[in-house]
């Protein structure tokens, strides 16, 4: 799949371009994209860590 970068002036313009892109794809191309996304190995993520700290009174 060829990756390209496009700059849009608004979110609406970007949404229209996305819709037009997917409308032009054949069902086989859409399926290939889906399978590529499903087969992509999950990225290494940071573990969620939280800590409750008592702050001194002022």
Buried (B, 14 or more C-beta within 10 A) or exposed (E): EEEEEEEEEEEEEEEEEEEEEEEEEEEEEEEEEEEEEEEEEEEEEEEEEEEEEEEEEE
